[in-house]
Amino acid sequence: PKPFIKELWQSRTSNGPMMRYGRLRRKNAPPLSVQISVYAVAFGDECLFLSGTKSISDQERVEAALALSENQLRAVIDAEPECVKLVSRDGILMEMNPAGLAMVEADRPEDVIGKEIALLVHEEDRAAFVEVNRGAFEGRSGIAEFRITGMKGTQRWLETHVSPLKGNDGEVTAALSITREITERKRSDDLLLKLLEGTAGSIGSDFFRGLVKAMAETLEVAFAFVGEVKKDQDSDMMDLASVKTICSWADGSFGKDFEYRLIDTPCRSVFSGDMCHYEQGVETLFPKDLMLGEMSVDSYLGIPLKSESGSVVGILVAMDRKPMPHSDRTKAVFRIFASRASSELNRILTRRHEEELERQLQQVQRMESIGTLAGGIAHDFNNIVCAIMANADLAMLDLDSTHPASESVEGIVKSTKRASALISQIMMFSRHKTPVRLPVSLASTVTEARDMMRSLIPANVGLQCEIDPNQPNVLADADQVHQIIVNLCTNAWHAIGAKNGKIRISLSEVDVKDGDINRRVQLRNGSYVLLEVSDDGKGMDKE
């Protein structure tokens, strides 16, 4: 048959004969049980097959077939990737396949076969291992998880399924077990358990301390940290962003918090996608990241922490000085760490935002109270000033310019005008009205503010205005624009101080195009009215 011919051709490179058993049909005689032996003899590129046929009895044929079946079973067991073993009633290892020998780190079968296998089991797990094997001799199947220390010192977690192996007489002759390694599964379980133990019932800094400690100890890494993303206030580009650590772990203890720029770091790669894993050589891949060199970091595992909207708000990182090859299961557990960290970080950020809104609300309420109080005082004070001004004006009518008191009364009039202008500012501050934007001539508004400021600023400060009366109207609140001009001029006056100086107010029409004015203003292209207030004071220092 063709399968036989094919198998015969494939056996040409073997050293021994290929044997088969069958029944030979004969003419005018019953079939004969035979053993066929085929030898392959190579001649250069050619091959010669020599075969011999031997008559055997039915008993011999059965025994030969049984031997072949046993050999085939042995081949299957030897090819099994899990550990297959037989253990005697007194715990002696009878048989073990090559996968099992590799699992216990035995170089030769005789290193372990014929010896008590329980001696390789961790002392704390030995009783459970012995019990599950004893149960097989009582006709029970069982499962056990245990730790072993291999003959070369490697520790592993194993799971064994044990069943009774019975002989022809029905008696149990051995405990048959199939054993597989579960070290990764146990490692993942430990990750989850330590995460729960380290963070249960804690929030804020206590939560993150428990998280990075559990993560570093379970992953057996030298460094771990969780950080918050600090974006540049003028840009959404991640290359301009930085990370400020919330909690860090270094070489067995909590480290000091630090801040670093994302650009040219492996953390930048995290923000480009999802989890980022560099098993080794990360220092070489990111030579500009000086911190990696200072810490002698070789491997890196990082994952972004995201808000409910999907934006990146933080990062969780584990680093080590040795290679860090982790399985998909470990990475899946690392995602659970990140999920818990994201939840807590988002809770903190939400609370921080609420506190900021509350602070702003309190500030608004304070300003409203101050405004109400100032408005009441200004109203009463204005009545007094008006009375003084009216009497001063009447006195000026009764006095001519040569009267000795004329100059003094004139000074009273000027002072009351300044007081009146100041009261006007206070009353404007206390109005609390909703801004109403209407077409407004900024030229007239600037002129009114200029006139009021001339009565306020001292004589050593000059006030120069460059106003084009033909400027187009703008959509604005006139009172707010007036207040802005007064505030800017007041700041300029204070910047000049006691020395002689000048305040310049200008109003001009400009045409804004891409790149003009200031990119941070983010104006649409078009025609605008530009209001500028400048002074020749000393200005502000860098701080």
C-alpha positions in Angstrom: 0.0 0.0 0.0 1.1 3.6 -0.6 1.3 4.6 3.1 3.7 1.7 3.7 5.8 2.6 0.7 6.0 6.3 1.9 7.0 5.2 5.4 9.5 2.8 3.9 11.1 5.6 1.9 11.3 7.9 4.9 13.0 5.2 7.0 15.9 5.0 4.6 18.0 7.3 6.8 17.5 5.2 10.0 20.1 2.8 11.3 18.0 -0.2 12.1 15.3 -2.2 10.2 11.7 -1.2 9.9 9.5 -4.1 11.2 5.8 -4.7 10.5 3.5 -7.6 11.4 0.7 -9.0 9.3 -0.9 -12.0 7.6 0.4 -13.3 4.3 -2.3 -14.7 2.0 -1.3 -18.0 0.3 -2.8 -19.8 -2.7 -4.6 -23.0 -1.6 -3.5 -22.5 2.0 -4.7 -20.5 5.1 -3.1 -17.1 5.7 0.2 -17.1 7.5 1.2 -14.8 10.4 4.6 -13.2 9.4 7.1 -10.6 10.6 8.5 -8.4 7.8 11.9 -6.7 8.3 13.1 -4.1 5.8 16.7 -2.7 5.6 17.7 0.4 3.7 21.2 0.4 2.0 22.4 3.6 0.5 24.5 3.7 -2.7 25.3 7.4 -3.3 22.1 9.1 -4.4 20.4 5.7 -4.8 18.9 3.4 -2.1 18.5 -0.4 -2.1 15.8 -2.0 0.2 16.4 -5.5 1.5 13.5 -7.3 3.1 13.1 -10.6 4.9 9.9 -12.4 5.9 9.6 -14.6 9.0 6.7 -16.9 9.9 5.5 -16.5 13.4 2.8 -18.1 15.5 -0.4 -16.2 16.5 0.9 -15.9 20.1 4.1 -14.4 18.9 2.1 -12.0 16.7 -0.1 -10.9 19.6 3.0 -10.3 21.8 4.7 -8.4 19.0 1.6 -6.3 18.5 1.4 -5.6 22.2 5.1 -4.6 22.3 4.5 -2.2 19.4 1.4 -0.7 21.1 3.5 -0.2 24.3 6.2 1.5 22.3 3.6 3.8 20.6 2.1 4.7 24.0 5.6 5.4 25.3 6.2 7.7 22.3 3.0 9.6 23.0 3.8 10.0 26.7 7.4 11.1 25.9 6.0 13.7 23.4 3.4 15.0 25.9 4.4 18.7 26.8 3.0 18.3 30.4 4.6 16.2 33.1 3.3 12.6 33.2 4.5 10.4 36.1 3.8 7.3 38.0 4.2 7.2 41.8 4.2 4.1 44.0 2.1 3.5 47.1 5.1 4.6 49.3 5.7 7.8 47.3 8.6 6.5 45.1 8.7 7.9 41.6 8.4 5.0 39.1 8.2 6.8 35.8 8.4 10.3 34.4 8.4 11.7 30.9 11.0 14.1 29.5 8.7 17.1 30.1 8.6 16.2 33.8 12.3 15.7 34.0 12.8 19.2 32.6 10.2 20.6 35.1 12.2 19.2 38.1 15.5 20.1 36.4 16.8 16.5 36.3 19.5 15.9 33.7 18.9 12.1 33.7 15.9 9.9 34.6 18.0 8.1 37.3 18.4 11.4 39.1 14.8 11.2 40.3 13.3 7.8 39.4 13.4 5.4 42.3 13.5 8.3 44.8 10.8 9.9 47.0 9.3 12.6 44.8 7.7 14.5 47.7 11.2 15.7 48.8 11.2 18.2 45.9 7.8 19.7 47.1 7.9 22.8 49.3 7.5 21.9 53.0 4.3 23.8 53.5 2.7 22.0 50.5 4.1 18.5 51.1 1.2 17.2 53.2 -1.4 18.1 50.5 0.8 16.5 47.8 1.2 13.3 49.8 -2.5 13.1 50.6 -3.7 13.5 46.9 -1.4 10.7 45.9 -2.5 8.5 48.8 -6.1 9.1 47.7 -5.4 7.5 44.3 -4.6 4.1 46.0 -8.0 4.4 47.7 -9.6 4.8 44.3 -10.1 8.6 44.4 -9.0 11.2 41.8 -7.8 14.6 43.0 -6.2 17.9 42.3 -3.5 19.7 44.2 -1.5 22.9 43.8 2.0 23.0 45.3 5.4 24.5 45.0 8.6 22.7 44.1 12.3 23.6 44.1 14.0 22.0 41.1 17.3 20.2 41.4 19.0 23.4 40.1 17.2 25.7 42.6 14.3 27.1 40.5 11.0 27.5 42.3 7.8 26.8 40.5 4.1 26.5 41.2 2.6 23.3 39.8 -1.0 21.9 39.5 -1.3 18.1 39.4 -4.3 15.9 38.5 -4.0 12.5 40.1 -5.9 9.3 39.2 -5.6 5.6 40.2 -3.8 3.3 37.6 -5.2 -0.2 37.9 -3.7 -3.5 36.7 -5.4 -6.5 35.1 -6.6 -7.7 38.5 -8.4 -4.4 39.2 -5.9 -3.4 41.9 -4.4 0.0 41.9 -0.7 -0.3 41.0 0.3 3.3 40.8 -0.9 6.9 41.1 -0.9 8.4 37.6 -0.7 12.2 37.5 -0.5 14.9 34.8 1.2 18.0 36.1 1.4 21.5 34.6 3.2 24.7 35.7 1.0 27.5 37.0 3.7 29.9 38.1 2.3 32.8 35.9 -1.2 32.3 37.1 -0.1 32.3 40.8 2.0 35.4 40.0 -1.1 37.2 38.6 -3.2 36.1 41.6 -0.5 37.5 43.9 -0.6 40.8 42.0 -4.3 41.1 42.5 -4.2 40.0 46.2 -1.4 42.5 47.0 -3.2 45.2 45.1 -6.3 44.6 47.2 -4.4 44.4 50.5 -2.3 47.5 49.7 -5.2 49.7 48.7 -8.3 48.4 50.5 -10.1 51.2 52.3 -7.5 53.9 51.5 -7.7 57.0 49.4 -5.4 59.8 48.2 -1.7 59.5 49.1 -2.2 56.3 51.2 -3.9 54.6 48.2 -1.0 55.4 45.9 1.6 54.4 48.4 0.0 51.0 48.8 -0.4 50.7 45.0 3.3 51.4 44.0 4.6 49.3 46.9 2.5 46.3 46.0 3.3 46.7 42.3 7.1 46.9 42.8 7.2 44.0 45.2 5.0 41.7 43.1 6.6 42.5 39.8 10.0 42.3 41.6 11.2 45.6 40.1 13.5 48.3 41.5 11.4 51.3 40.6 7.7 52.1 40.3 5.8 55.4 40.3 2.4 56.9 39.5 2.4 60.5 38.1 0.0 63.2 37.0 0.3 64.9 33.6 1.0 68.6 33.7 0.2 70.1 30.3 1.6 73.4 29.1 -1.1 76.0 29.6 -0.6 77.5 26.2 -0.4 74.2 24.2 -2.0 70.8 24.1 1.1 69.3 22.6 2.3 66.3 24.7 5.9 67.1 23.8 5.6 70.2 25.9 3.9 68.4 28.8 5.5 67.1 31.9 4.8 64.4 34.6 4.8 65.1 38.3 5.0 62.0 40.4 2.3 61.5 43.1 4.1 58.6 44.7 7.4 56.8 43.8 9.2 53.6 44.9 12.9 53.1 44.6 15.1 50.2 45.8 12.8 48.9 48.5 11.5 52.2 49.9 9.4 55.3 49.0 11.3 57.9 47.1 11.1 61.6 46.7 8.6 63.0 44.2 10.0 64.5 41.1 8.9 66.2 37.8 10.2 65.6 34.3 9.4 66.6 30.7 7.8 63.9 28.5 9.8 64.6 25.4 12.6 62.0 24.6 11.5 59.6 27.3 9.8 56.2 27.1 6.8 57.7 28.9 6.2 59.8 25.8 5.6 56.6 23.9 2.9 55.6 26.4 0.9 58.7 25.5 1.1 57.8 21.8 -1.0 54.7 22.3 -1.7 52.1 25.1 0.6 50.1 27.3 4.3 50.4 26.4 6.8 47.6 27.2 10.5 47.6 26.7 11.9 44.2 27.9 15.5 45.4 27.9 17.8 48.1 26.5 15.5 51.0 27.2 18.4 53.2 28.2 20.0 52.7 24.7 16.7 53.5 23.0 16.3 56.8 24.8 19.8 58.2 25.2 18.5 61.8 25.9 16.6 60.6 29.0 19.4 61.2 31.5 17.4 59.9 34.4 17.4 56.4 32.9 21.2 56.5 32.8 21.5 57.8 36.3 19.3 54.9 37.6 20.8 52.3 35.3 17.4 51.3 34.0 17.3 48.4 31.5 13.6 47.6 31.2 10.4 49.6 31.3 6.6 49.0 31.5 4.2 51.9 31.4 0.5 52.5 30.9 -1.5 55.8 30.6 -4.2 56.7 33.2 -7.2 58.1 31.5 -10.2 60.2 32.5 -13.8 59.2 31.8 -13.6 61.2 28.6 -10.6 59.3 27.4 -8.0 62.0 27.8 -4.7 61.1 29.5 -4.4 62.5 33.0 -1.5 60.4 34.4 0.8 57.4 34.0 1.7 54.2 35.9 5.3 53.0 35.4 7.5 50.0 36.5 11.2 50.0 35.7 14.1 47.6 36.6 17.8 47.3 36.2 17.4 43.8 34.6 15.3 42.6 31.7 11.6 42.5 32.4 9.9 39.8 30.2 6.3 39.6 31.4 3.5 37.4 30.0 0.1 38.6 28.6 -1.5 37.5 31.9 0.8 39.8 33.9 0.2 42.7 31.6 -3.6 42.1 32.0 -3.1 42.4 35.8 -1.0 45.5 35.3 -4.1 47.0 33.5 -6.1 46.3 36.6 -3.5 48.3 38.6 -3.9 51.1 36.1 -7.7 51.0 36.3 -7.6 51.4 40.0 -5.0 54.2 39.8 -7.1 56.0 37.1 -10.2 55.9 39.3 -8.4 57.3 42.3 -6.6 60.0 40.3 -9.8 61.1 38.6 -11.5 61.3 42.0 -8.7 63.6 43.2 -8.8 65.7 40.1 -12.6 66.0 40.3 -12.3 67.0 44.0 -9.6 69.5 43.1 -11.8 71.1 40.4 -14.7 71.3 42.8 -12.5 73.0 45.4 -11.3 75.5 42.8 -14.9 76.3 41.8 -15.9 76.6 45.4 -12.9 79.0 46.0 -13.9 81.1 43.0 -17.5 81.2 44.2 -16.4 82.3 47.7 -14.2 85.0 46.0 -17.1 86.2 44.0 -19.3 86.3 47.1 -16.6 88.2 48.9 -16.3 90.7 46.1 -20.0 91.1 46.0 -20.1 91.8 49.7 -17.2 94.3 49.4 -18.9 95.9 46.5 -22.2 96.3 48.3 -20.4 97.8 51.3 -18.3 100.1 49.1 -21.4 101.2 47.2 -23.1 102.2 50.4 -20.1 104.1 51.7 -19.4 105.7 48.4 -23.0 106.9 48.1 -22.9 108.6 51.6 -19.4 109.9 51.0 -20.5 111.3 47.6 -23.3 113.3 49.3 -20.6 114.9 51.6 -18.3 115.6 48.7 -21.1 117.2 46.7 -21.9 119.5 49.6 -18.3 120.5 50.0 -18.0 121.1 46.2 -21.1 123.2 46.1 -20.0 125.4 49.0 -16.6 125.7 47.5 -18.1 126.8 44.2 -20.3 129.4 46.0 -17.3 130.7 47.9 -15.4 131.1 44.6 -18.3 133.3 43.4 -17.9 135.6 46.5 -14.2 135.9 46.1 -12.2 137.6 43.4 -8.8 136.3 42.2 -6.9 138.7 44.4 -8.5 137.6 47.6 -6.0 135.7 49.9 -8.4 132.8 50.3 -9.0 132.4 46.6 -6.1 130.0 46.0 -7.1 127.8 49.0 -10.7 127.6 47.9 -9.6 126.6 44.4 -7.5 123.8 45.9 -10.6 122.6 47.7 -12.5 122.5 44.4 -9.8 120.5 42.7 -9.5 118.0 45.6 -13.3 117.5 45.7 -13.2 116.8 41.9 -10.6 114.1 42.5 -12.6 112.7 45.3 -15.7 112.7 43.1 -13.8 110.8 40.4 -12.6 108.2 42.9 -16.2 107.8 44.2 -17.3 107.2 40.6 -14.9 104.3 40.3 -16.1 102.8 43.6 -19.7 103.1 42.6 -19.0 101.6 39.2 -17.3 98.7 41.0 -20.3 98.2 43.2 -23.0 98.1 40.5 -22.7 94.3 39.8 -24.7 94.7 36.7 -24.7 92.1 33.9 -22.4 93.3 31.0 -24.4 94.6 28.0 -22.6 94.6 24.7 -23.8 97.4 22.4 -22.2 99.4 19.5 -19.8 101.8 21.3 -17.5 104.5 20.2 -14.2 103.7 21.9 -12.9 107.2 21.1 -15.6 108.9 23.3 -15.1 106.2 26.1 -11.3 106.8 26.1 -11.8 110.6 26.2 -14.1 110.3 29.3 -11.6 108.0 31.0 -8.7 110.4 30.1 -10.5 113.4 31.6 -11.2 111.5 34.8 -7.6 110.3 35.1 -6.3 113.9 34.6 -8.0 114.9 37.8 -6.5 111.9 39.7 -2.9 111.6 38.7 -0.3 113.9 40.2 1.4 116.7 38.3 4.7 114.7 37.8 2.8 112.3 35.5 1.9 113.4 32.0 -1.1 112.0 30.1 -0.8 111.8 26.3 -3.6 110.6 24.1 -3.5 109.6 20.4 -7.1 109.0 19.4 -8.5 108.9 15.9 -12.1 110.2 16.3 -13.1 108.4 13.1 -12.6 104.9 14.5 -15.4 102.4 13.8 -17.8 101.4 16.6 -17.1 98.1 18.4 -19.5 95.7 20.2 -18.6 96.1 23.9 -19.8 97.2 27.4 -18.9 100.9 27.7 -18.7 100.8 31.6 -16.3 97.8 31.5 -14.1 99.4 28.8 -14.0 102.6 30.9 -13.0 100.6 34.0 -10.3 98.8 32.0 -8.7 102.0 30.9 -8.8 103.5 34.4 -7.2 100.4 35.9 -4.4 100.3 33.2 -3.7 104.0 33.7 -3.7 103.6 37.5 -1.2 100.7 37.2 1.0 102.9 34.9 0.8 105.8 37.4 2.0 103.5 40.2 4.8 102.1 38.0 6.1 105.7 37.3 6.1 106.5 41.0 7.5 109.8 42.3 9.7 110.6 39.3 8.6 112.5 36.2 6.9 110.2 33.7 4.4 109.9 30.9 1.3 107.7 30.3 0.4 107.2 26.6 -3.1 106.1 25.5 -3.6 105.3 21.8 -6.5 104.0 19.8 -6.0 102.7 16.2 -7.5 100.4 13.6 -5.5 97.3 12.7 -6.0 94.5 10.2 -5.2 91.1 11.8 -3.8 88.4 9.6 -2.2 85.0 10.4 0.9 85.5 12.5 0.1 89.1 13.4 -0.4 90.6 16.9 0.1 87.6 19.2 -0.7 84.0 18.4 -1.9 83.5 21.9 -4.8 85.9 21.4 -6.2 83.5 18.7 -8.2 86.2 16.8 -9.9 85.5 13.6 -8.6 87.4 10.6 -10.2 90.8 10.1 -10.4 94.4 11.1 -10.1 95.4 14.8 -9.7 98.5 17.0 -6.5 98.3 19.1 -6.4 100.1 22.5 -2.9 100.5 24.0 -1.8 101.9 27.4 1.9 102.3 27.9 4.2 104.1 30.3 7.9 104.8 30.9 8.0 103.5 34.4 10.5 100.8 35.6 8.0 98.0 34.9 8.1 94.6 36.6 11.0 92.3 37.3 11.2 88.6 36.2 9.6 87.4 39.4 
